[in-house]
């Protein structure tokens, strides 16, 4: 009986050793994946920041003014006020 119990414990330790090694190797692969994803996130963050700056620049009034000067749009538009009844009555 002692020999069977001893053999079972040795087999259990070998199974646990193999399982522990498998878990360790899979953890290393997961760590590599995490590092790769973190690198991609940093790259996308930098790209997103650059795109945000381009959007803010394109939306700015200064950009519109410089573009209109390049295209020779020099006439200033006059504002339309709706307090005048002519616009309210559609005449």
MMTF fields as JSON, N, C-alpha, C and O atoms, coordinates in Angstrom:
{
  "mmtfVersion": "1.0.0",
  "mmtfProducer": "UNKNOWN",
  "numBonds": 363,
  "numAtoms": 364,
  "numGroups": 91,
  "numChains": 1,
  "numModels": 1,
  "chainsPerModel": [1],
  "groupsPerChain": [91],
  "chainIdList": ["A"],
  "bondAtomList": [4, 2, 8, 6, 12, 10, 16, 14, 20, 18, 24, 22, 28, 26, 32, 30, 36, 34, 40, 38, 44, 42, 48, 46, 52, 50, 56, 54, 60, 58, 64, 62, 68, 66, 72, 70, 76, 74, 80, 78, 84, 82, 88, 86, 92, 90, 96, 94, 100, 98, 104, 102, 108, 106, 112, 110, 116, 114, 120, 118, 124, 122, 128, 126, 132, 130, 136, 134, 140, 138, 144, 142, 148, 146, 152, 150, 156, 154, 160, 158, 164, 162, 168, 166, 172, 170, 176, 174, 180, 178, 184, 182, 188, 186, 192, 190, 196, 194, 200, 198, 204, 202, 208, 206, 212, 210, 216, 214, 220, 218, 224, 222, 228, 226, 232, 230, 236, 234, 240, 238, 244, 242, 248, 246, 252, 250, 256, 254, 260, 258, 264, 262, 268, 266, 272, 270, 276, 274, 280, 278, 284, 282, 288, 286, 292, 290, 296, 294, 300, 298, 304, 302, 308, 306, 312, 310, 316, 314, 320, 318, 324, 322, 328, 326, 332, 330, 336, 334, 340, 338, 344, 342, 348, 346, 352, 350, 356, 354, 360, 358],
  "bondOrderList": [1, 1, 1, 1, 1, 1, 1, 1, 1, 1, 1, 1, 1, 1, 1, 1, 1, 1, 1, 1, 1, 1, 1, 1, 1, 1, 1, 1, 1, 1, 1, 1, 1, 1, 1, 1, 1, 1, 1, 1, 1, 1, 1, 1, 1, 1, 1, 1, 1, 1, 1, 1, 1, 1, 1, 1, 1, 1, 1, 1, 1, 1, 1, 1, 1, 1, 1, 1, 1, 1, 1, 1, 1, 1, 1, 1, 1, 1, 1, 1, 1, 1, 1, 1, 1, 1, 1, 1, 1, 1],
  "groupList": [{"groupName": "UNK", "atomNameList": ["N", "CA", "C", "O"], "elementList": ["N", "C", "C", "O"], "formalChargeList": [0, 0, 0, 0], "bondAtomList": [1, 0, 2, 1, 3, 2], "bondOrderList": [1, 1, 2], "singleLetterCode": "X", "chemCompType": "L-PEPTIDE LINKING"}],
  "groupTypeList": [0, 0, 0, 0, 0, 0, 0, 0, 0, 0, 0, 0, 0, 0, 0, 0, 0, 0, 0, 0, 0, 0, 0, 0, 0, 0, 0, 0, 0, 0, 0, 0, 0, 0, 0, 0, 0, 0, 0, 0, 0, 0, 0, 0, 0, 0, 0, 0, 0, 0, 0, 0, 0, 0, 0, 0, 0, 0, 0, 0, 0, 0, 0, 0, 0, 0, 0, 0, 0, 0, 0, 0, 0, 0, 0, 0, 0, 0, 0, 0, 0, 0, 0, 0, 0, 0, 0, 0, 0, 0, 0],
  "groupIdList": [1, 2, 3, 4, 5, 6, 7, 8, 9, 10, 11, 12, 13, 14, 15, 16, 17, 18, 19, 20, 21, 22, 23, 24, 25, 26, 27, 28, 29, 30, 31, 32, 33, 34, 35, 36, 37, 38, 39, 40, 41, 42, 43, 44, 45, 46, 47, 48, 49, 50, 51, 52, 53, 54, 55, 56, 57, 58, 59, 60, 61, 62, 63, 64, 65, 66, 67, 68, 69, 70, 71, 72, 73, 74, 75, 76, 77, 78, 79, 80, 81, 82, 83, 84, 85, 86, 87, 88, 89, 90, 91],
  "secStructList": [7, 2, 2, 2, 2, 2, 2, 2, 2, 2, 2, 2, 2, 2, 2, 2, 2, 2, 2, 2, 2, 2, 2, 2, 2, 2, 2, 2, 2, 2, 2, 2, 2, 2, 2, 2, 2, 2, 2, 2, 2, 2, 2, 2, 2, 2, 2, 2, 2, 2, 2, 2, 2, 2, 2, 2, 2, 2, 2, 1, 2, 2, 2, 2, 2, 2, 2, 2, 2, 2, 6, 6, 7, 7, 7, 7, 7, 7, 7, 7, 7, 6, 6, 1, 2, 2, 2, 2, 6, 6, 7],
  "xCoordList": [0.82, 0.0, 0.867, 0.558, 1.949, 2.825, 3.503, 3.74, 3.814, 4.493, 3.541, 3.967, 2.286, 1.299, 1.082, 1.013, 0.974, 0.784, 1.995, 1.85, 3.201, 4.427, 4.494, 4.865, 4.143, 4.143, 3.098, 3.344, 1.952, 0.91, 1.357, 1.085, 2.032, 2.515, 3.594, 3.616, 4.474, 5.519, 4.868, 5.26, 3.879, 3.181, 2.436, 2.406, 1.838, 1.128, 2.1, 1.773, 3.288, 4.287, 4.761, 4.963, 4.938, 5.349, 4.253, 4.535, 3.006, 1.889, 1.827, 1.646, 1.979, 1.97, 3.154, 3.011, 4.32, 5.5, 5.264, 5.605, 4.684, 4.397, 3.342, 3.466, 2.309, 1.269, 1.844, 1.506, 2.709, 3.335, 4.208, 4.199, 4.958, 5.798, 4.936, 5.263, 3.843, 2.927, 2.321, 2.227, 1.913, 1.345, 2.406, 2.104, 3.628, 4.719, 4.988, 5.134, 5.055, 5.31, 4.149, 4.374, 2.92, 1.776, 1.763, 1.349, 2.202, 2.322, 3.359, 3.183, 4.438, 5.453, 4.893, 5.137, 4.141, 3.526, 2.534, 2.48, 1.753, 0.803, 1.528, 1.065, 2.648, 3.445, 3.971, 3.979, 4.41, 4.856, 3.708, 3.896, 2.526, 1.36, 1.009, 0.687, 1.072, 0.771, 1.758, 1.352, 3.038, 4.037, 3.797, 3.941, 3.438, 3.16, 1.947, 1.97, 0.883, -0.319, -0.048, -0.587, 0.774, 1.119, 1.874, 1.648, 2.761, 3.474, 2.524, 2.654, 1.567, 0.589, -0.289, -0.631, -0.654, -1.47, -0.708, -1.283, 0.585, 1.39, 1.478, 1.379, 1.666, 1.746, 0.422, 0.419, -0.695, -2.003, -2.295, -2.944, -1.821, -2.016, -1.278, -1.824, -0.028, 0.734, 0.049, -0.066, -0.403, -1.078, -2.375, -2.701, -3.117, -4.361, -4.089, -4.848, -3.025, -2.673, -2.332, -2.746, -1.577, -1.243, -2.493, -2.628, -3.398, -4.629, -5.517, -6.163, -5.554, -6.319, -5.766, -6.522, -4.439, -3.829, -4.169, -4.437, -4.16, -4.515, -5.974, -6.289, -6.864, -8.279, -8.475, -9.208, -7.828, -7.963, -7.43, -8.003, -6.348, -5.787, -6.735, -6.922, -7.331, -8.239, -9.525, -10.132, -9.943, -11.164, -10.939, -11.908, -9.721, -9.455, -9.819, -9.746, -10.21, -10.571, -9.342, -9.435, -8.208, -6.972, -6.66, -6.234, -6.87, -6.647, -7.615, -7.226, -8.875, -9.871, -9.511, -9.67, -9.031, -8.657, -7.457, -7.43, -6.474, -5.297, -5.661, -5.133, -6.558, -6.99, -7.804, -7.662, -8.653, -9.44, -8.536, -8.807, -7.468, -6.531, -5.794, -5.533, -5.461, -4.793, -5.705, -5.243, -7.004, -7.96, -8.565, -9.497, -8.038, -8.462, -9.923, -10.62, -10.388, -11.714, -11.52, -11.17, -11.744, -11.487, -12.762, -12.711, -13.895, -15.145, -15.653, -15.735, -15.987, -16.52, -18.034, -18.689, -18.579, -20.026, -20.676, -20.128, -21.854, -22.611, -23.574, -24.225, -23.667, -24.581, -26.032, -26.356, -26.889, -28.318, -29.0, -28.852, -29.742, -30.461, -31.931, -32.505, -32.528, -33.912, -34.881, -36.077, -34.381, -35.299, -36.108, -37.175, -35.615, -36.324, -37.517, -37.362, -38.705, -39.92, -39.886, -40.616, -39.063, -38.981, -38.576, -39.071, -37.689, -37.271, -38.295, -38.474, -38.957, -39.906, -41.154, -41.733, -41.571, -42.768, -42.466, -43.382, -41.192, -40.768, -41.14, -41.662, -40.86, -41.156, -39.881, -39.919],
  "yCoordList": [-1.181, 0.0, 1.248, 2.218, 1.232, 2.389, 2.634, 3.781, 1.563, 1.7, 2.332, 3.173, 1.952, 2.51, 3.982, 4.797, 4.338, 5.729, 6.566, 7.689, 6.012, 6.72, 6.94, 8.026, 5.932, 6.061, 7.081, 7.842, 7.091, 8.058, 9.489, 10.407, 9.682, 11.023, 11.489, 12.659, 10.596, 10.952, 11.316, 12.295, 10.534, 10.834, 12.168, 12.936, 12.442, 13.703, 14.879, 15.91, 14.747, 15.817, 16.055, 17.204, 15.011, 15.18, 15.872, 16.734, 15.485, 16.139, 17.615, 18.475, 17.908, 19.301, 20.071, 21.244, 19.438, 20.082, 20.423, 21.515, 19.491, 19.732, 20.832, 21.694, 20.802, 21.828, 23.195, 24.19, 23.256, 24.515, 25.066, 26.269, 24.197, 24.633, 25.168, 26.192, 24.482, 24.943, 26.294, 27.158, 26.491, 27.774, 28.874, 29.99, 28.574, 29.556, 29.977, 31.166, 29.006, 29.326, 30.132, 31.092, 29.759, 30.514, 31.924, 32.857, 32.105, 33.436, 34.281, 35.489, 33.651, 34.393, 34.866, 36.002, 34.002, 34.408, 35.551, 36.494, 35.458, 36.524, 37.834, 38.906, 37.757, 38.954, 39.596, 40.82, 38.768, 39.304, 39.98, 41.037, 39.375, 39.981, 41.317, 42.284, 41.37, 42.618, 43.701, 44.837, 43.381, 44.371, 44.854, 46.043, 43.95, 44.325, 45.248, 46.254, 44.905, 45.739, 47.11, 48.111, 47.172, 48.462, 49.332, 50.54, 48.727, 49.476, 50.011, 51.154, 49.184, 49.627, 50.743, 51.681, 50.647, 51.687, 53.004, 54.058, 52.958, 54.183, 54.79, 56.006, 53.942, 54.43, 55.064, 56.129, 54.425, 54.968, 56.257, 57.16, 56.345, 57.571, 58.727, 59.824, 58.496, 59.553, 59.958, 61.146, 58.981, 59.277, 60.043, 60.963, 59.67, 60.346, 61.795, 62.689, 62.035, 63.394, 64.251, 65.407, 63.685, 64.431, 64.743, 65.845, 63.784, 64.015, 65.055, 65.853, 65.053, 66.064, 67.457, 68.408, 67.571, 68.869, 69.335, 70.518, 68.426, 68.786, 69.223, 70.17, 68.544, 68.917, 70.284, 71.113, 70.531, 71.835, 72.939, 74.026, 72.664, 73.667, 73.918, 75.063, 72.854, 73.005, 73.723, 74.405, 73.582, 74.23, 75.666, 76.394, 76.081, 77.404, 78.499, 78.313, 79.64, 80.786, 81.358, 81.895, 81.246, 81.749, 80.963, 81.543, 79.661, 78.843, 79.247, 79.355, 79.47, 79.881, 81.241, 81.459, 82.154, 83.478, 83.392, 84.058, 82.587, 82.473, 81.784, 82.135, 80.81, 80.132, 81.069, 81.047, 81.891, 82.84, 83.894, 84.359, 84.281, 85.243, 84.62, 85.305, 83.363, 82.681, 82.576, 82.634, 82.421, 82.271, 83.598, 83.62, 84.71, 86.069, 86.34, 87.012, 85.833, 86.183, 87.364, 87.191, 88.555, 89.751, 90.432, 91.253, 90.131, 90.785, 90.252, 89.043, 91.173, 90.8, 90.645, 91.477, 89.623, 89.442, 90.312, 90.525, 90.807, 91.644, 90.749, 89.884, 90.949, 90.111, 90.439, 91.573, 89.461, 89.636, 89.568, 88.594, 90.609, 90.666, 90.381, 90.915, 89.576, 89.175, 90.085, 89.799, 91.179, 92.09, 92.895, 93.414, 92.999, 93.719, 92.869, 91.678, 93.478, 92.728, 92.223, 91.295, 92.813, 92.369, 90.885, 90.154, 90.455, 89.063, 88.167, 87.007, 88.711, 87.904, 87.623, 86.541, 88.578, 88.399, 87.816, 87.584, 87.57, 86.975, 87.862, 87.388, 89.156, 90.109, 90.684, 91.506],
  "zCoordList": [0.0, 0.0, 0.0, -0.692, 0.771, 0.825, -0.521, -0.9, -1.238, -2.52, -3.538, -4.331, -3.531, -4.459, -4.151, -5.071, -2.877, -2.472, -2.86, -3.343, -2.646, -3.006, -4.526, -4.972, -5.32, -6.778, -7.245, -8.181, -6.599, -6.959, -6.64, -7.414, -5.521, -5.158, -6.141, -6.522, -6.545, -7.522, -8.857, -9.492, -9.284, -10.533, -10.432, -11.393, -9.275, -9.063, -9.127, -9.716, -8.535, -8.586, -10.024, -10.417, -10.799, -12.202, -13.016, -13.848, -12.765, -13.458, -13.079, -13.941, -11.78, -11.341, -11.916, -12.259, -12.028, -12.598, -14.071, -14.525, -14.802, -16.214, -16.368, -17.237, -15.526, -15.584, -15.234, -15.875, -14.224, -13.817, -14.943, -15.201, -15.611, -16.73, -17.871, -18.47, -18.17, -19.223, -18.892, -19.765, -17.661, -17.239, -17.323, -17.746, -16.928, -16.995, -18.436, -18.721, -19.345, -20.76, -21.339, -22.076, -21.017, -21.52, -20.946, -21.635, -19.71, -19.112, -19.826, -19.982, -20.259, -21.01, -22.346, -22.752, -23.033, -24.302, -24.085, -24.875, -23.011, -22.718, -22.402, -22.792, -21.709, -21.42, -22.694, -22.822, -23.634, -24.924, -25.671, -26.274, -25.632, -26.279, -25.625, -26.316, -24.316, -23.596, -23.997, -24.244, -24.068, -24.473, -25.901, -26.188, -26.784, -28.169, -28.241, -28.951, -27.503, -27.506, -26.888, -27.36, -25.847, -25.256, -26.254, -26.325, -27.017, -28.056, -29.115, -29.553, -29.527, -30.514, -29.955, -30.675, -28.678, -28.047, -28.008, -28.279, -27.673, -27.656, -29.047, -29.205, -30.059, -31.435, -31.858, -32.475, -31.535, -31.884, -31.117, -31.645, -29.88, -29.1, -29.741, -29.856, -30.167, -30.843, -32.145, -32.445, -32.913, -34.174, -33.93, -34.68, -32.883, -32.542, -32.143, -32.516, -31.395, -30.988, -32.2, -32.284, -33.138, -34.345, -35.168, -35.7, -35.27, -36.025, -35.343, -36.021, -34.01, -33.291, -33.56, -33.76, -33.563, -33.845, -35.255, -35.467, -36.215, -37.585, -37.678, -38.397, -36.96, -36.985, -36.354, -36.892, -35.217, -34.571, -35.473, -35.534, -36.164, -37.065, -38.237, -38.651, -38.77, -39.903, -39.499, -40.325, -38.254, -37.788, -37.329, -37.111, -37.181, -36.618, -37.597, -38.812, -37.063, -37.893, -38.581, -39.685, -37.939, -38.541, -39.819, -40.817, -39.787, -40.977, -42.083, -43.246, -41.72, -42.721, -43.304, -44.505, -42.472, -42.965, -43.9, -44.935, -43.547, -44.416, -45.728, -46.784, -45.665, -46.888, -47.77, -48.993, -47.165, -47.968, -48.584, -49.691, -47.898, -48.478, -49.661, -50.65, -49.578, -50.687, -51.908, -53.047, -51.655, -52.749, -53.186, -53.99, -52.661, -53.011, -52.667, -53.426, -51.55, -51.039, -50.109, -48.941, -50.618, -49.807, -49.354, -48.438, -49.95, -49.599, -48.259, -48.045, -47.374, -46.064, -46.185, -46.812, -45.611, -45.649, -44.586, -43.505, -44.923, -43.996, -43.218, -43.804, -41.922, -41.135, -41.453, -41.806, -41.328, -41.555, -40.199, -39.462, -39.882, -38.609, -38.866, -39.814, -38.065, -38.253, -37.515, -37.46, -36.945, -36.275, -37.292, -36.966, -38.493, -39.531, -39.983, -40.254, -40.066, -40.419, -41.849, -42.198, -42.665, -44.041, -44.125, -44.982, -43.244, -43.249, -42.544, -42.915, -41.535, -40.797, -41.638, -41.537, -42.462, -43.276, -44.633, -45.421, -44.93, -46.193, -47.383, -48.393, -47.24, -48.316, -48.867, -49.782]
}
